[in-house]
């Protein structure tokens, strides 16, 4: 909520937070099926690139806002929410899920126990 309050966009910060949470739940469900189909390397590349571009876009918004004496530029009011949704999607496609998948494969069977 802090980012949305600082951005001063026209969307209620509580609603924006709920949109982010819903997006995260949806993408986590989707990413569990994509890991085996798309491959880990591709998902990690997409994840890193998407996260970088989203954070650059958010930084550009706050830079433009600072240049306008702290007022939110009207035509870019959609950018903070969109960039954070893009970040959440990118993060959950790769960097959030793939390390958990790999943890089960890193240790030998004798360490994991017999099931």
ABEGO torsion letter per residue (X at the ends): XAAAAAAGBABBAAAAAAAAAAAAAAAAAAAAAAAAAAEAAAAAAAAAAAAAAAAAAAAAAAAAAAAAGGBBBAAAAAAAAAAAAAAAAAAAAAAAAAAAAAAAAABBAAAAEBX
